[in-house]
Amino acid sequence: MSNRDIRAIGASAGGVEALRFLASEFSPDLQAAVVVAIHLPSEFRSTLDAILTQDGPLPAIFADDGQALERGHIYIGPPGCHLLVDADRLHLGTGPRENNARPALDPMFRSAALCCGHRAIGVVLTGTLSDGAAGLYAIQQCGGLTVVQDPADAAQSEMPAMALDKVKTGSCCESKRYAGAA
């Protein structure tokens, strides 16, 4: 894998709808693996993979420990585990909760930054609190690109606003509107 072939996407409150929108917009020949950490509401804990697969052209699955990354696939962090990227493999971590969550966005983003920063695009979508801000900054500092949902368009603006605040001094930060993602 090379170029910007890791898309790390994080969301919290309102994130299922935002992810559904993004999944519907992916190209069927996307030359990247998509990894997702989301603070899941209980009603989506066992069905988010099927929902995202149905809404878009890419297959979505809950990640397994040691699983090889493949371009054109969406990997979701399962409930109770941090989703970690290690070169071309995924690992599931059971370390402490961060921002009251497991999976949390920051561990996923930090792992993507450390292993493949220049290959990564980090995306923070809707949510509350500040999960994702520090990890997105790590991606930026390691040469990756950062994208943040416009807080005005987010179902919950706090998480994208905190992420924008953290990375706004960097030259690679892009604020992008996702119409309908809120």
Residue pairs with C-beta under 8 A, 6 or more apart in sequence:
1 33
1 69
1 71
1 88
1 116
1 119
2 119
3 31
3 119
4 32
4 119
4 120
4 121
4 144
4 145
5 31
5 32
5 33
5 71
5 119
6 32
6 33
6 35
6 69
6 85
6 112
6 116
6 119
6 120
6 121
7 32
7 33
7 34
7 35
7 120
7 121
7 123
8 35
8 36
8 37
8 85
8 108
8 109
8 112
8 120
8 121
8 122
8 123
8 139
9 19
9 22
9 34
9 35
9 36
9 37
9 122
9 123
9 125
10 36
10 37
10 38
10 105
10 108
10 109
10 122
10 123
10 124
10 125
10 127
10 131
10 132
10 135
11 18
11 19
11 36
11 37
11 38
11 39
11 105
11 124
11 125
11 126
11 127
11 159
12 38
12 39
12 101
12 105
12 126
12 127
12 128
12 129
12 131
12 156
12 159
13 39
13 126
13 127
13 128
13 155
13 156
13 159
14 125
14 126
14 127
14 154
14 155
14 156
14 182
15 38
15 39
15 125
15 126
15 127
15 155
16 38
16 40
16 41
16 44
16 48
16 51
17 155
17 181
17 182
18 125
18 126
18 149
18 154
18 155
18 178
18 181
18 182
19 36
19 38
19 48
19 52
19 125
20 51
20 52
20 55
21 178
21 180
21 181
22 56
22 123
22 125
22 178
22 181
23 52
23 55
23 56
23 58
23 60
23 74
24 55
24 56
25 56
26 34
26 56
26 57
26 58
27 57
28 57
28 58
28 72
29 72
30 58
30 71
30 72
31 71
31 72
32 71
32 72
32 121
33 69
33 70
33 71
33 72
33 73
33 75
34 58
34 73
34 74
34 75
35 63
35 69
35 74
35 75
35 77
35 83
35 85
35 90
35 108
35 112
36 60
36 74
36 75
36 76
36 77
36 83
37 77
37 82
37 83
37 103
37 104
37 105
37 107
37 108
38 48
38 76
38 77
38 103
39 101
39 103
39 104
39 127
39 131
40 48
40 79
44 51
45 79
48 60
48 62
48 76
49 60
49 61
49 62
49 74
49 76
50 60
51 60
52 58
52 60
52 74
52 76
53 59
53 60
53 74
56 74
58 72
58 73
58 74
59 72
59 73
59 74
60 73
60 74
60 75
60 76
61 73
61 74
61 75
61 76
62 75
62 76
62 77
62 78
63 75
63 76
63 77
63 78
63 83
63 90
63 92
64 90
64 92
65 90
65 91
65 92
66 89
66 90
66 91
67 75
67 89
67 90
68 88
68 89
68 90
69 75
69 85
69 88
69 89
69 90
75 83
75 90
76 83
77 83
77 92
77 103
77 108
78 92
78 103
79 102
79 103
80 94
80 102
80 103
81 92
81 93
81 94
81 102
81 103
82 92
82 93
82 94
82 95
82 98
82 102
82 103
82 104
82 107
82 108
83 90
83 92
83 93
83 103
83 107
83 108
84 90
84 91
84 92
84 93
84 107
84 108
84 111
85 91
85 108
85 111
85 112
85 115
85 116
85 120
86 111
86 115
87 115
87 116
91 111
93 107
94 102
95 102
95 107
96 102
97 104
98 104
98 106
98 107
98 131
99 105
99 106
99 129
99 130
99 131
100 129
101 131
104 131
105 124
105 131
105 132
105 135
105 136
106 131
106 132
106 133
106 134
106 135
107 135
108 135
109 122
109 132
109 134
109 135
109 136
109 138
109 139
110 134
110 135
110 138
112 120
112 122
112 135
112 139
112 144
113 120
113 122
113 135
113 138
113 139
113 141
113 142
113 144
114 138
114 142
117 138
117 139
117 141
117 142
117 143
117 144
118 142
118 143
118 144
119 144
120 139
120 142
120 144
120 145
121 139
121 144
121 145
121 146
121 147
122 132
122 135
122 136
122 139
122 140
122 144
122 145
122 146
122 147
123 146
123 147
123 148
123 149
124 132
124 133
124 136
124 146
124 147
124 148
124 149
124 159
124 160
124 163
125 149
125 154
125 159
125 160
125 178
125 181
126 149
126 154
126 155
126 156
126 157
126 159
126 160
126 181
126 182
127 154
127 156
127 158
127 159
127 160
128 156
128 158
128 159
129 158
129 159
129 162
130 158
130 159
130 162
130 163
131 159
132 159
132 162
132 163
133 159
133 162
133 163
133 165
133 166
133 167
134 166
136 146
136 148
136 163
136 166
136 167
137 146
137 166
137 167
137 170
139 145
139 146
140 146
140 167
140 170
140 172
140 173
141 170
144 172
145 172
145 174
146 163
146 167
146 170
146 172
146 173
146 174
147 174
147 175
147 176
148 160
148 163
148 164
148 167
148 173
148 174
148 175
148 176
149 160
149 176
149 177
149 178
149 181
149 182
150 160
150 175
150 176
150 177
150 178
151 157
151 158
151 160
151 161
151 164
153 177
153 178
153 179
153 181
153 182
154 160
154 181
154 182
155 182
164 173
164 175
167 173
